[in-house]
Amino acid sequence: MLFQIVSLVGAILILIAYGAQQLGRLAAETRTYQILNLFGGLFLCVAAVAARQYGFILLEGTWTVASGYGCWRVMR
């Protein structure tokens, strides 16, 4: 049950970032966008690890690493 909540929160964070970017309310080069993606991907990756979903671990792990790089790039 806990990992279902974690995965829902992660999905919501990513969808908020994506929706706001598509509506022109949030640029992809902002800290907010990158942080939403970072934590969203991390939460989904944790849930995938708990469920041993290897394809999703690869997807969300890569998403998290890419978002981590985006955060680093935007914040420096």
PDB file of N, H, CA, C and O in Angstrom:
ATOM      1  N   MET A   1       0.825  -1.196   0.000  1.00  0.00           N
ATOM      2  CA  MET A   1       0.000   0.000   0.000  1.00  0.00           C
ATOM      3  C   MET A   1       0.872   1.265   0.000  1.00  0.00           C
ATOM      4  O   MET A   1       0.588   2.224  -0.717  1.00  0.00           O
ATOM      5  N   LEU A   2       1.920   1.253   0.801  1.00  0.00           N
ATOM      6  H   LEU A   2       2.152   0.474   1.383  1.00  0.00           H
ATOM      7  CA  LEU A   2       2.796   2.422   0.887  1.00  0.00           C
ATOM      8  C   LEU A   2       3.436   2.721  -0.463  1.00  0.00           C
ATOM      9  O   LEU A   2       3.523   3.881  -0.866  1.00  0.00           O
ATOM     10  N   PHE A   3       3.887   1.677  -1.166  1.00  0.00           N
ATOM     11  H   PHE A   3       3.816   0.734  -0.839  1.00  0.00           H
ATOM     12  CA  PHE A   3       4.548   1.902  -2.446  1.00  0.00           C
ATOM     13  C   PHE A   3       3.560   2.352  -3.525  1.00  0.00           C
ATOM     14  O   PHE A   3       3.953   3.013  -4.486  1.00  0.00           O
ATOM     15  N   GLN A   4       2.290   1.999  -3.371  1.00  0.00           N
ATOM     16  H   GLN A   4       1.971   1.461  -2.591  1.00  0.00           H
ATOM     17  CA  GLN A   4       1.269   2.521  -4.285  1.00  0.00           C
ATOM     18  C   GLN A   4       1.136   4.028  -4.118  1.00  0.00           C
ATOM     19  O   GLN A   4       1.015   4.761  -5.100  1.00  0.00           O
ATOM     20  N   ILE A   5       1.160   4.484  -2.874  1.00  0.00           N
ATOM     21  H   ILE A   5       1.258   3.888  -2.077  1.00  0.00           H
ATOM     22  CA  ILE A   5       1.071   5.917  -2.596  1.00  0.00           C
ATOM     23  C   ILE A   5       2.314   6.627  -3.127  1.00  0.00           C
ATOM     24  O   ILE A   5       2.217   7.686  -3.746  1.00  0.00           O
ATOM     25  N   VAL A   6       3.475   6.037  -2.882  1.00  0.00           N
ATOM     26  H   VAL A   6       3.554   5.176  -2.379  1.00  0.00           H
ATOM     27  CA  VAL A   6       4.732   6.617  -3.371  1.00  0.00           C
ATOM     28  C   VAL A   6       4.706   6.729  -4.898  1.00  0.00           C
ATOM     29  O   VAL A   6       5.102   7.754  -5.453  1.00  0.00           O
ATOM     30  N   SER A   7       4.244   5.683  -5.570  1.00  0.00           N
ATOM     31  H   SER A   7       3.922   4.850  -5.119  1.00  0.00           H
ATOM     32  CA  SER A   7       4.212   5.725  -7.034  1.00  0.00           C
ATOM     33  C   SER A   7       3.194   6.738  -7.541  1.00  0.00           C
ATOM     34  O   SER A   7       3.443   7.403  -8.546  1.00  0.00           O
ATOM     35  N   LEU A   8       2.061   6.870  -6.871  1.00  0.00           N
ATOM     36  H   LEU A   8       1.859   6.330  -6.054  1.00  0.00           H
ATOM     37  CA  LEU A   8       1.073   7.875  -7.278  1.00  0.00           C
ATOM     38  C   LEU A   8       1.620   9.289  -7.113  1.00  0.00           C
ATOM     39  O   LEU A   8       1.437  10.137  -7.987  1.00  0.00           O
ATOM     40  N   VAL A   9       2.284   9.537  -6.004  1.00  0.00           N
ATOM     41  H   VAL A   9       2.433   8.848  -5.294  1.00  0.00           H
ATOM     42  CA  VAL A   9       2.874  10.865  -5.781  1.00  0.00           C
ATOM     43  C   VAL A   9       3.927  11.143  -6.854  1.00  0.00           C
ATOM     44  O   VAL A   9       3.976  12.246  -7.398  1.00  0.00           O
ATOM     45  N   GLY A  10       4.762  10.163  -7.160  1.00  0.00           N
ATOM     46  H   GLY A  10       4.722   9.267  -6.717  1.00  0.00           H
ATOM     47  CA  GLY A  10       5.775  10.335  -8.196  1.00  0.00           C
ATOM     48  C   GLY A  10       5.161  10.645  -9.548  1.00  0.00           C
ATOM     49  O   GLY A  10       5.617  11.546 -10.250  1.00  0.00           O
ATOM     50  N   ALA A  11       4.128   9.900  -9.913  1.00  0.00           N
ATOM     51  H   ALA A  11       3.757   9.168  -9.342  1.00  0.00           H
ATOM     52  CA  ALA A  11       3.463  10.146 -11.191  1.00  0.00           C
ATOM     53  C   ALA A  11       2.832  11.532 -11.236  1.00  0.00           C
ATOM     54  O   ALA A  11       2.906  12.224 -12.252  1.00  0.00           O
ATOM     55  N   ILE A  12       2.218  11.929 -10.139  1.00  0.00           N
ATOM     56  H   ILE A  12       2.158  11.367  -9.314  1.00  0.00           H
ATOM     57  CA  ILE A  12       1.591  13.253 -10.079  1.00  0.00           C
ATOM     58  C   ILE A  12       2.635  14.356 -10.233  1.00  0.00           C
ATOM     59  O   ILE A  12       2.392  15.340 -10.932  1.00  0.00           O
ATOM     60  N   LEU A  13       3.787  14.205  -9.593  1.00  0.00           N
ATOM     61  H   LEU A  13       3.984  13.406  -9.025  1.00  0.00           H
ATOM     62  CA  LEU A  13       4.838  15.217  -9.720  1.00  0.00           C
ATOM     63  C   LEU A  13       5.303  15.366 -11.165  1.00  0.00           C
ATOM     64  O   LEU A  13       5.450  16.480 -11.667  1.00  0.00           O
ATOM     65  N   ILE A  14       5.532  14.238 -11.827  1.00  0.00           N
ATOM     66  H   ILE A  14       5.412  13.332 -11.420  1.00  0.00           H
ATOM     67  CA  ILE A  14       5.972  14.287 -13.224  1.00  0.00           C
ATOM     68  C   ILE A  14       4.886  14.882 -14.112  1.00  0.00           C
ATOM     69  O   ILE A  14       5.179  15.676 -15.006  1.00  0.00           O
ATOM     70  N   LEU A  15       3.645  14.504 -13.872  1.00  0.00           N
ATOM     71  H   LEU A  15       3.407  13.859 -13.145  1.00  0.00           H
ATOM     72  CA  LEU A  15       2.549  15.029 -14.688  1.00  0.00           C
ATOM     73  C   LEU A  15       2.320  16.518 -14.467  1.00  0.00           C
ATOM     74  O   LEU A  15       1.963  17.232 -15.404  1.00  0.00           O
ATOM     75  N   ILE A  16       2.518  16.991 -13.253  1.00  0.00           N
ATOM     76  H   ILE A  16       2.808  16.410 -12.492  1.00  0.00           H
ATOM     77  CA  ILE A  16       2.413  18.424 -12.986  1.00  0.00           C
ATOM     78  C   ILE A  16       3.473  19.177 -13.780  1.00  0.00           C
ATOM     79  O   ILE A  16       3.178  20.181 -14.428  1.00  0.00           O
ATOM     80  N   ALA A  17       4.710  18.684 -13.726  1.00  0.00           N
ATOM     81  H   ALA A  17       4.950  17.868 -13.199  1.00  0.00           H
ATOM     82  CA  ALA A  17       5.794  19.336 -14.469  1.00  0.00           C
ATOM     83  C   ALA A  17       5.502  19.334 -15.966  1.00  0.00           C
ATOM     84  O   ALA A  17       5.647  20.359 -16.632  1.00  0.00           O
ATOM     85  N   TYR A  18       5.096  18.198 -16.484  1.00  0.00           N
ATOM     86  H   TYR A  18       4.978  17.365 -15.942  1.00  0.00           H
ATOM     87  CA  TYR A  18       4.834  18.083 -17.914  1.00  0.00           C
ATOM     88  C   TYR A  18       3.658  18.966 -18.336  1.00  0.00           C
ATOM     89  O   TYR A  18       3.740  19.691 -19.328  1.00  0.00           O
ATOM     90  N   GLY A  19       2.575  18.896 -17.579  1.00  0.00           N
ATOM     91  H   GLY A  19       2.509  18.307 -16.773  1.00  0.00           H
ATOM     92  CA  GLY A  19       1.401  19.699 -17.911  1.00  0.00           C
ATOM     93  C   GLY A  19       1.693  21.187 -17.860  1.00  0.00           C
ATOM     94  O   GLY A  19       1.280  21.937 -18.745  1.00  0.00           O
ATOM     95  N   ALA A  20       2.399  21.613 -16.835  1.00  0.00           N
ATOM     96  H   ALA A  20       2.734  21.004 -16.116  1.00  0.00           H
ATOM     97  CA  ALA A  20       2.732  23.038 -16.708  1.00  0.00           C
ATOM     98  C   ALA A  20       3.647  23.486 -17.840  1.00  0.00           C
ATOM     99  O   ALA A  20       3.519  24.606 -18.336  1.00  0.00           O
ATOM    100  N   GLN A  21       4.555  22.631 -18.246  1.00  0.00           N
ATOM    101  H   GLN A  21       4.659  21.721 -17.843  1.00  0.00           H
ATOM    102  CA  GLN A  21       5.444  22.975 -19.353  1.00  0.00           C
ATOM    103  C   GLN A  21       4.659  23.049 -20.659  1.00  0.00           C
ATOM    104  O   GLN A  21       4.883  23.960 -21.456  1.00  0.00           O
ATOM    105  N   GLN A  22       3.761  22.128 -20.890  1.00  0.00           N
ATOM    106  H   GLN A  22       3.578  21.388 -20.242  1.00  0.00           H
ATOM    107  CA  GLN A  22       2.970  22.127 -22.117  1.00  0.00           C
ATOM    108  C   GLN A  22       2.030  23.336 -22.196  1.00  0.00           C
ATOM    109  O   GLN A  22       1.756  23.845 -23.282  1.00  0.00           O
ATOM    110  N   LEU A  23       1.547  23.784 -21.050  1.00  0.00           N
ATOM    111  H   LEU A  23       1.771  23.370 -20.168  1.00  0.00           H
ATOM    112  CA  LEU A  23       0.658  24.947 -21.012  1.00  0.00           C
ATOM    113  C   LEU A  23       1.415  26.269 -21.017  1.00  0.00           C
ATOM    114  O   LEU A  23       0.804  27.337 -21.009  1.00  0.00           O
ATOM    115  N   GLY A  24       2.733  26.199 -21.030  1.00  0.00           N
ATOM    116  H   GLY A  24       3.230  25.331 -21.036  1.00  0.00           H
ATOM    117  CA  GLY A  24       3.546  27.405 -21.066  1.00  0.00           C
ATOM    118  C   GLY A  24       3.664  28.109 -19.729  1.00  0.00           C
ATOM    119  O   GLY A  24       4.034  29.282 -19.679  1.00  0.00           O
ATOM    120  N   ARG A  25       3.360  27.421 -18.659  1.00  0.00           N
ATOM    121  H   ARG A  25       3.059  26.469 -18.699  1.00  0.00           H
ATOM    122  CA  ARG A  25       3.428  28.017 -17.321  1.00  0.00           C
ATOM    123  C   ARG A  25       4.738  27.727 -16.602  1.00  0.00           C
ATOM    124  O   ARG A  25       5.031  28.323 -15.566  1.00  0.00           O
ATOM    125  N   LEU A  26       5.528  26.804 -17.160  1.00  0.00           N
ATOM    126  H   LEU A  26       5.290  26.320 -18.002  1.00  0.00           H
ATOM    127  CA  LEU A  26       6.777  26.406 -16.516  1.00  0.00           C
ATOM    128  C   LEU A  26       7.770  26.000 -17.595  1.00  0.00           C
ATOM    129  O   LEU A  26       7.506  25.087 -18.378  1.00  0.00           O
ATOM    130  N   ALA A  27       8.899  26.670 -17.635  1.00  0.00           N
ATOM    131  H   ALA A  27       9.113  27.411 -16.999  1.00  0.00           H
ATOM    132  CA  ALA A  27       9.929  26.334 -18.625  1.00  0.00           C
ATOM    133  C   ALA A  27      10.738  25.132 -18.140  1.00  0.00           C
ATOM    134  O   ALA A  27      10.944  24.949 -16.940  1.00  0.00           O
ATOM    135  N   ALA A  28      11.186  24.325 -19.082  1.00  0.00           N
ATOM    136  H   ALA A  28      11.019  24.473 -20.057  1.00  0.00           H
ATOM    137  CA  ALA A  28      11.975  23.140 -18.743  1.00  0.00           C
ATOM    138  C   ALA A  28      13.325  23.497 -18.139  1.00  0.00           C
ATOM    139  O   ALA A  28      13.966  22.650 -17.517  1.00  0.00           O
ATOM    140  N   GLU A  29      13.760  24.721 -18.313  1.00  0.00           N
ATOM    141  H   GLU A  29      13.239  25.409 -18.818  1.00  0.00           H
ATOM    142  CA  GLU A  29      15.061  25.147 -17.785  1.00  0.00           C
ATOM    143  C   GLU A  29      14.978  25.704 -16.368  1.00  0.00           C
ATOM    144  O   GLU A  29      15.946  26.289 -15.882  1.00  0.00           O
ATOM    145  N   THR A  30      13.858  25.537 -15.707  1.00  0.00           N
ATOM    146  H   THR A  30      13.071  25.062 -16.102  1.00  0.00           H
ATOM    147  CA  THR A  30      13.708  26.071 -14.349  1.00  0.00           C
ATOM    148  C   THR A  30      14.020  25.014 -13.304  1.00  0.00           C
ATOM    149  O   THR A  30      13.935  23.812 -13.557  1.00  0.00           O
ATOM    150  N   ARG A  31      14.383  25.494 -12.133  1.00  0.00           N
ATOM    151  H   ARG A  31      14.452  26.470 -11.928  1.00  0.00           H
ATOM    152  CA  ARG A  31      14.643  24.582 -11.008  1.00  0.00           C
ATOM    153  C   ARG A  31      13.393  23.784 -10.655  1.00  0.00           C
ATOM    154  O   ARG A  31      13.466  22.582 -10.401  1.00  0.00           O
ATOM    155  N   THR A  32      12.257  24.454 -10.640  1.00  0.00           N
ATOM    156  H   THR A  32      12.197  25.430 -10.846  1.00  0.00           H
ATOM    157  CA  THR A  32      11.002  23.793 -10.253  1.00  0.00           C
ATOM    158  C   THR A  32      10.712  22.605 -11.160  1.00  0.00           C
ATOM    159  O   THR A  32      10.389  21.519 -10.678  1.00  0.00           O
ATOM    160  N   TYR A  33      10.824  22.803 -12.453  1.00  0.00           N
ATOM    161  H   TYR A  33      11.087  23.685 -12.844  1.00  0.00           H
ATOM    162  CA  TYR A  33      10.563  21.728 -13.411  1.00  0.00           C
ATOM    163  C   TYR A  33      11.510  20.551 -13.172  1.00  0.00           C
ATOM    164  O   TYR A  33      11.081  19.398 -13.121  1.00  0.00           O
ATOM    165  N   GLN A  34      12.776  20.848 -13.029  1.00  0.00           N
ATOM    166  H   GLN A  34      13.125  21.784 -13.070  1.00  0.00           H
ATOM    167  CA  GLN A  34      13.775  19.802 -12.850  1.00  0.00           C
ATOM    168  C   GLN A  34      13.594  19.060 -11.520  1.00  0.00           C
ATOM    169  O   GLN A  34      13.748  17.841 -11.458  1.00  0.00           O
ATOM    170  N   ILE A  35      13.269  19.800 -10.468  1.00  0.00           N
ATOM    171  H   ILE A  35      13.144  20.791 -10.518  1.00  0.00           H
ATOM    172  CA  ILE A  35      13.075  19.160  -9.155  1.00  0.00           C
ATOM    173  C   ILE A  35      11.827  18.287  -9.150  1.00  0.00           C
ATOM    174  O   ILE A  35      11.841  17.193  -8.585  1.00  0.00           O
ATOM    175  N   LEU A  36      10.740  18.758  -9.775  1.00  0.00           N
ATOM    176  H   LEU A  36      10.728  19.646 -10.234  1.00  0.00           H
ATOM    177  CA  LEU A  36       9.535  17.929  -9.876  1.00  0.00           C
ATOM    178  C   LEU A  36       9.848  16.624 -10.601  1.00  0.00           C
ATOM    179  O   LEU A  36       9.414  15.557 -10.167  1.00  0.00           O
ATOM    180  N   ASN A  37      10.593  16.699 -11.693  1.00  0.00           N
ATOM    181  H   ASN A  37      10.945  17.566 -12.046  1.00  0.00           H
ATOM    182  CA  ASN A  37      10.966  15.495 -12.434  1.00  0.00           C
ATOM    183  C   ASN A  37      11.907  14.604 -11.631  1.00  0.00           C
ATOM    184  O   ASN A  37      11.777  13.380 -11.659  1.00  0.00           O
ATOM    185  N   LEU A  38      12.844  15.204 -10.923  1.00  0.00           N
ATOM    186  H   LEU A  38      12.950  16.198 -10.901  1.00  0.00           H
ATOM    187  CA  LEU A  38      13.790  14.428 -10.121  1.00  0.00           C
ATOM    188  C   LEU A  38      13.067  13.613  -9.050  1.00  0.00           C
ATOM    189  O   LEU A  38      13.264  12.403  -8.945  1.00  0.00           O
ATOM    190  N   PHE A  39      12.239  14.276  -8.266  1.00  0.00           N
ATOM    191  H   PHE A  39      12.079  15.260  -8.352  1.00  0.00           H
ATOM    192  CA  PHE A  39      11.553  13.554  -7.189  1.00  0.00           C
ATOM    193  C   PHE A  39      10.477  12.615  -7.723  1.00  0.00           C
ATOM    194  O   PHE A  39      10.260  11.538  -7.168  1.00  0.00           O
ATOM    195  N   GLY A  40       9.810  13.016  -8.789  1.00  0.00           N
ATOM    196  H   GLY A  40       9.986  13.891  -9.239  1.00  0.00           H
ATOM    197  CA  GLY A  40       8.828  12.121  -9.398  1.00  0.00           C
ATOM    198  C   GLY A  40       9.472  10.843  -9.887  1.00  0.00           C
ATOM    199  O   GLY A  40       8.973   9.750  -9.619  1.00  0.00           O
ATOM    200  N   GLY A  41      10.580  10.971 -10.603  1.00  0.00           N
ATOM    201  H   GLY A  41      10.986  11.858 -10.820  1.00  0.00           H
ATOM    202  CA  GLY A  41      11.296   9.795 -11.088  1.00  0.00           C
ATOM    203  C   GLY A  41      11.850   8.945  -9.965  1.00  0.00           C
ATOM    204  O   GLY A  41      11.805   7.716 -10.022  1.00  0.00           O
ATOM    205  N   LEU A  42      12.375   9.604  -8.939  1.00  0.00           N
ATOM    206  H   LEU A  42      12.411  10.602  -8.892  1.00  0.00           H
ATOM    207  CA  LEU A  42      12.921   8.875  -7.793  1.00  0.00           C
ATOM    208  C   LEU A  42      11.839   8.070  -7.081  1.00  0.00           C
ATOM    209  O   LEU A  42      12.049   6.903  -6.752  1.00  0.00           O
ATOM    210  N   PHE A  43      10.690   8.682  -6.842  1.00  0.00           N
ATOM    211  H   PHE A  43      10.519   9.631  -7.109  1.00  0.00           H
ATOM    212  CA  PHE A  43       9.590   7.981  -6.166  1.00  0.00           C
ATOM    213  C   PHE A  43       9.122   6.787  -7.000  1.00  0.00           C
ATOM    214  O   PHE A  43       8.883   5.705  -6.464  1.00  0.00           O
ATOM    215  N   LEU A  44       8.995   6.987  -8.305  1.00  0.00           N
ATOM    216  H   LEU A  44       9.189   7.866  -8.741  1.00  0.00           H
ATOM    217  CA  LEU A  44       8.569   5.884  -9.170  1.00  0.00           C
ATOM    218  C   LEU A  44       9.629   4.789  -9.235  1.00  0.00           C
ATOM    219  O   LEU A  44       9.291   3.608  -9.314  1.00  0.00           O
ATOM    220  N   CYS A  45      10.892   5.160  -9.202  1.00  0.00           N
ATOM    221  H   CYS A  45      11.167   6.120  -9.138  1.00  0.00           H
ATOM    222  CA  CYS A  45      11.962   4.169  -9.212  1.00  0.00           C
ATOM    223  C   CYS A  45      11.945   3.333  -7.928  1.00  0.00           C
ATOM    224  O   CYS A  45      12.114   2.114  -7.971  1.00  0.00           O
ATOM    225  N   VAL A  46      11.744   3.986  -6.807  1.00  0.00           N
ATOM    226  H   VAL A  46      11.607   4.976  -6.771  1.00  0.00           H
ATOM    227  CA  VAL A  46      11.661   3.272  -5.525  1.00  0.00           C
ATOM    228  C   VAL A  46      10.510   2.268  -5.551  1.00  0.00           C
ATOM    229  O   VAL A  46      10.668   1.127  -5.117  1.00  0.00           O
ATOM    230  N   ALA A  47       9.360   2.693  -6.057  1.00  0.00           N
ATOM    231  H   ALA A  47       9.232   3.620  -6.409  1.00  0.00           H
ATOM    232  CA  ALA A  47       8.207   1.796  -6.142  1.00  0.00           C
ATOM    233  C   ALA A  47       8.494   0.638  -7.095  1.00  0.00           C
ATOM    234  O   ALA A  47       8.079  -0.491  -6.834  1.00  0.00           O
ATOM    235  N   ALA A  48       9.196   0.904  -8.193  1.00  0.00           N
ATOM    236  H   ALA A  48       9.533   1.822  -8.404  1.00  0.00           H
ATOM    237  CA  ALA A  48       9.537  -0.156  -9.146  1.00  0.00           C
ATOM    238  C   ALA A  48      10.507  -1.161  -8.536  1.00  0.00           C
ATOM    239  O   ALA A  48      10.394  -2.363  -8.776  1.00  0.00           O
ATOM    240  N   VAL A  49      11.459  -0.670  -7.749  1.00  0.00           N
ATOM    241  H   VAL A  49      11.551   0.306  -7.553  1.00  0.00           H
ATOM    242  CA  VAL A  49      12.401  -1.573  -7.070  1.00  0.00           C
ATOM    243  C   VAL A  49      11.645  -2.472  -6.095  1.00  0.00           C
ATOM    244  O   VAL A  49      11.902  -3.674  -6.026  1.00  0.00           O
ATOM    245  N   ALA A  50      10.720  -1.892  -5.346  1.00  0.00           N
ATOM    246  H   ALA A  50      10.511  -0.916  -5.401  1.00  0.00           H
ATOM    247  CA  ALA A  50       9.952  -2.676  -4.376  1.00  0.00           C
ATOM    248  C   ALA A  50       9.133  -3.763  -5.066  1.00  0.00           C
ATOM    249  O   ALA A  50       8.930  -4.841  -4.506  1.00  0.00           O
ATOM    250  N   ALA A  51       8.663  -3.481  -6.278  1.00  0.00           N
ATOM    251  H   ALA A  51       8.827  -2.605  -6.732  1.00  0.00           H
ATOM    252  CA  ALA A  51       7.842  -4.444  -7.013  1.00  0.00           C
ATOM    253  C   ALA A  51       8.667  -5.322  -7.955  1.00  0.00           C
ATOM    254  O   ALA A  51       8.116  -6.187  -8.637  1.00  0.00           O
ATOM    255  N   ARG A  52       9.983  -5.105  -7.995  1.00  0.00           N
ATOM    256  H   ARG A  52      10.430  -4.403  -7.441  1.00  0.00           H
ATOM    257  CA  ARG A  52      10.887  -5.849  -8.875  1.00  0.00           C
ATOM    258  C   ARG A  52      10.441  -5.782 -10.336  1.00  0.00           C
ATOM    259  O   ARG A  52      10.402  -6.794 -11.036  1.00  0.00           O
ATOM    260  N   GLN A  53      10.111  -4.582 -10.773  1.00  0.00           N
ATOM    261  H   GLN A  53      10.143  -3.761 -10.204  1.00  0.00           H
ATOM    262  CA  GLN A  53       9.715  -4.324 -12.154  1.00  0.00           C
ATOM    263  C   GLN A  53      10.938  -3.764 -12.892  1.00  0.00           C
ATOM    264  O   GLN A  53      11.150  -2.552 -12.932  1.00  0.00           O
ATOM    265  N   TYR A  54      11.724  -4.653 -13.466  1.00  0.00           N
ATOM    266  H   TYR A  54      11.552  -5.638 -13.434  1.00  0.00           H
ATOM    267  CA  TYR A  54      13.030  -4.283 -13.991  1.00  0.00           C
ATOM    268  C   TYR A  54      12.968  -3.282 -15.138  1.00  0.00           C
ATOM    269  O   TYR A  54      13.829  -2.408 -15.235  1.00  0.00           O
ATOM    270  N   GLY A  55      11.988  -3.388 -15.989  1.00  0.00           N
ATOM    271  H   GLY A  55      11.288  -4.098 -15.910  1.00  0.00           H
ATOM    272  CA  GLY A  55      11.844  -2.419 -17.071  1.00  0.00           C
ATOM    273  C   GLY A  55      11.569  -1.028 -16.533  1.00  0.00           C
ATOM    274  O   GLY A  55      12.117  -0.044 -17.029  1.00  0.00           O
ATOM    275  N   PHE A  56      10.725  -0.945 -15.524  1.00  0.00           N
ATOM    276  H   PHE A  56      10.279  -1.745 -15.121  1.00  0.00           H
ATOM    277  CA  PHE A  56      10.421   0.348 -14.918  1.00  0.00           C
ATOM    278  C   PHE A  56      11.581   0.870 -14.074  1.00  0.00           C
ATOM    279  O   PHE A  56      11.773   2.080 -13.958  1.00  0.00           O
ATOM    280  N   ILE A  57      12.347  -0.037 -13.490  1.00  0.00           N
ATOM    281  H   ILE A  57      12.191  -1.020 -13.584  1.00  0.00           H
ATOM    282  CA  ILE A  57      13.550   0.391 -12.767  1.00  0.00           C
ATOM    283  C   ILE A  57      14.509   1.065 -13.749  1.00  0.00           C
ATOM    284  O   ILE A  57      15.071   2.118 -13.450  1.00  0.00           O
ATOM    285  N   LEU A  58      14.693   0.456 -14.914  1.00  0.00           N
ATOM    286  H   LEU A  58      14.236  -0.400 -15.157  1.00  0.00           H
ATOM    287  CA  LEU A  58      15.555   1.039 -15.929  1.00  0.00           C
ATOM    288  C   LEU A  58      15.015   2.399 -16.380  1.00  0.00           C
ATOM    289  O   LEU A  58      15.759   3.378 -16.446  1.00  0.00           O
ATOM    290  N   LEU A  59      13.725   2.453 -16.686  1.00  0.00           N
ATOM    291  H   LEU A  59      13.121   1.658 -16.632  1.00  0.00           H
ATOM    292  CA  LEU A  59      13.116   3.692 -17.159  1.00  0.00           C
ATOM    293  C   LEU A  59      13.197   4.796 -16.118  1.00  0.00           C
ATOM    294  O   LEU A  59      13.687   5.887 -16.409  1.00  0.00           O
ATOM    295  N   GLU A  60      12.731   4.530 -14.928  1.00  0.00           N
ATOM    296  H   GLU A  60      12.332   3.643 -14.692  1.00  0.00           H
ATOM    297  CA  GLU A  60      12.672   5.561 -13.897  1.00  0.00           C
ATOM    298  C   GLU A  60      14.042   5.874 -13.312  1.00  0.00           C
ATOM    299  O   GLU A  60      14.292   7.004 -12.892  1.00  0.00           O
ATOM    300  N   GLY A  61      14.936   4.881 -13.282  1.00  0.00           N
ATOM    301  H   GLY A  61      14.733   3.963 -13.623  1.00  0.00           H
ATOM    302  CA  GLY A  61      16.303   5.150 -12.848  1.00  0.00           C
ATOM    303  C   GLY A  61      17.000   6.100 -13.812  1.00  0.00           C
ATOM    304  O   GLY A  61      17.688   7.034 -13.399  1.00  0.00           O
ATOM    305  N   THR A  62      16.810   5.845 -15.109  1.00  0.00           N
ATOM    306  H   THR A  62      16.251   5.086 -15.444  1.00  0.00           H
ATOM    307  CA  THR A  62      17.378   6.729 -16.119  1.00  0.00           C
ATOM    308  C   THR A  62      16.755   8.113 -16.040  1.00  0.00           C
ATOM    309  O   THR A  62      17.455   9.119 -16.159  1.00  0.00           O
ATOM    310  N   TRP A  63      15.438   8.171 -15.841  1.00  0.00           N
ATOM    311  H   TRP A  63      14.869   7.354 -15.745  1.00  0.00           H
ATOM    312  CA  TRP A  63      14.730   9.446 -15.694  1.00  0.00           C
ATOM    313  C   TRP A  63      15.298  10.230 -14.513  1.00  0.00           C
ATOM    314  O   TRP A  63      15.515  11.438 -14.609  1.00  0.00           O
ATOM    315  N   THR A  64      15.535   9.547 -13.414  1.00  0.00           N
ATOM    316  H   THR A  64      15.360   8.565 -13.336  1.00  0.00           H
ATOM    317  CA  THR A  64      16.060  10.198 -12.214  1.00  0.00           C
ATOM    318  C   THR A  64      17.471  10.726 -12.438  1.00  0.00           C
ATOM    319  O   THR A  64      17.786  11.846 -12.036  1.00  0.00           O
ATOM    320  N   VAL A  65      18.312   9.933 -13.070  1.00  0.00           N
ATOM    321  H   VAL A  65      18.056   9.023 -13.396  1.00  0.00           H
ATOM    322  CA  VAL A  65      19.684  10.372 -13.353  1.00  0.00           C
ATOM    323  C   VAL A  65      19.670  11.574 -14.291  1.00  0.00           C
ATOM    324  O   VAL A  65      20.377  12.555 -14.060  1.00  0.00           O
ATOM    325  N   ALA A  66      18.867  11.498 -15.346  1.00  0.00           N
ATOM    326  H   ALA A  66      18.292  10.702 -15.534  1.00  0.00           H
ATOM    327  CA  ALA A  66      18.781  12.613 -16.287  1.00  0.00           C
ATOM    328  C   ALA A  66      18.247  13.874 -15.608  1.00  0.00           C
ATOM    329  O   ALA A  66      18.736  14.974 -15.864  1.00  0.00           O
ATOM    330  N   SER A  67      17.262  13.715 -14.755  1.00  0.00           N
ATOM    331  H   SER A  67      16.865  12.821 -14.547  1.00  0.00           H
ATOM    332  CA  SER A  67      16.719  14.864 -14.031  1.00  0.00           C
ATOM    333  C   SER A  67      17.714  15.402 -13.015  1.00  0.00           C
ATOM    334  O   SER A  67      17.776  16.609 -12.781  1.00  0.00           O
ATOM    335  N   GLY A  68      18.489  14.512 -12.412  1.00  0.00           N
ATOM    336  H   GLY A  68      18.438  13.531 -12.603  1.00  0.00           H
ATOM    337  CA  GLY A  68      19.544  14.959 -11.502  1.00  0.00           C
ATOM    338  C   GLY A  68      20.562  15.805 -12.234  1.00  0.00           C
ATOM    339  O   GLY A  68      21.013  16.828 -11.719  1.00  0.00           O
ATOM    340  N   TYR A  69      20.927  15.380 -13.441  1.00  0.00           N
ATOM    341  H   TYR A  69      20.560  14.549 -13.860  1.00  0.00           H
ATOM    342  CA  TYR A  69      21.845  16.181 -14.259  1.00  0.00           C
ATOM    343  C   TYR A  69      21.209  17.524 -14.619  1.00  0.00           C
ATOM    344  O   TYR A  69      21.868  18.563 -14.589  1.00  0.00           O
ATOM    345  N   GLY A  70      19.920  17.488 -14.957  1.00  0.00           N
ATOM    346  H   GLY A  70      19.384  16.644 -14.981  1.00  0.00           H
ATOM    347  CA  GLY A  70      19.203  18.737 -15.269  1.00  0.00           C
ATOM    348  C   GLY A  70      19.181  19.680 -14.081  1.00  0.00           C
ATOM    349  O   GLY A  70      19.365  20.886 -14.246  1.00  0.00           O
ATOM    350  N   CYS A  71      18.961  19.154 -12.892  1.00  0.00           N
ATOM    351  H   CYS A  71      18.812  18.174 -12.758  1.00  0.00           H
ATOM    352  CA  CYS A  71      18.987  19.986 -11.675  1.00  0.00           C
ATOM    353  C   CYS A  71      20.373  20.593 -11.475  1.00  0.00           C
ATOM    354  O   CYS A  71      20.503  21.782 -11.185  1.00  0.00           O
ATOM    355  N   TRP A  72      21.387  19.783 -11.631  1.00  0.00           N
ATOM    356  H   TRP A  72      21.282  18.817 -11.867  1.00  0.00           H
ATOM    357  CA  TRP A  72      22.761  20.275 -11.448  1.00  0.00           C
ATOM    358  C   TRP A  72      23.062  21.370 -12.459  1.00  0.00           C
ATOM    359  O   TRP A  72      23.648  22.396 -12.115  1.00  0.00           O
ATOM    360  N   ARG A  73      22.660  21.152 -13.709  1.00  0.00           N
ATOM    361  H   ARG A  73      22.184  20.319 -13.989  1.00  0.00           H
ATOM    362  CA  ARG A  73      22.929  22.121 -14.769  1.00  0.00           C
ATOM    363  C   ARG A  73      22.211  23.436 -14.529  1.00  0.00           C
ATOM    364  O   ARG A  73      22.788  24.503 -14.740  1.00  0.00           O
ATOM    365  N   VAL A  74      20.974  23.376 -14.097  1.00  0.00           N
ATOM    366  H   VAL A  74      20.506  22.509 -13.926  1.00  0.00           H
ATOM    367  CA  VAL A  74      20.170  24.581 -13.857  1.00  0.00           C
ATOM    368  C   VAL A  74      20.660  25.330 -12.623  1.00  0.00           C
ATOM    369  O   VAL A  74      20.609  26.559 -12.595  1.00  0.00           O
ATOM    370  N   MET A  75      21.129  24.623 -11.612  1.00  0.00           N
ATOM    371  H   MET A  75      21.170  23.624 -11.634  1.00  0.00           H
ATOM    372  CA  MET A  75      21.486  25.265 -10.344  1.00  0.00           C
ATOM    373  C   MET A  75      22.910  25.795 -10.304  1.00  0.00           C
ATOM    374  O   MET A  75      23.271  26.498  -9.360  1.00  0.00           O
ATOM    375  N   ARG A  76      23.722  25.483 -11.293  1.00  0.00           N
ATOM    376  H   ARG A  76      23.428  24.912 -12.061  1.00  0.00           H
ATOM    377  CA  ARG A  76      25.091  26.006 -11.249  1.00  0.00           C
ATOM    378  C   ARG A  76      25.236  27.267 -12.027  1.00  0.00           C
ATOM    379  O   ARG A  76      26.328  27.833 -12.088  1.00  0.00           O
TER     380      ARG A  76
END
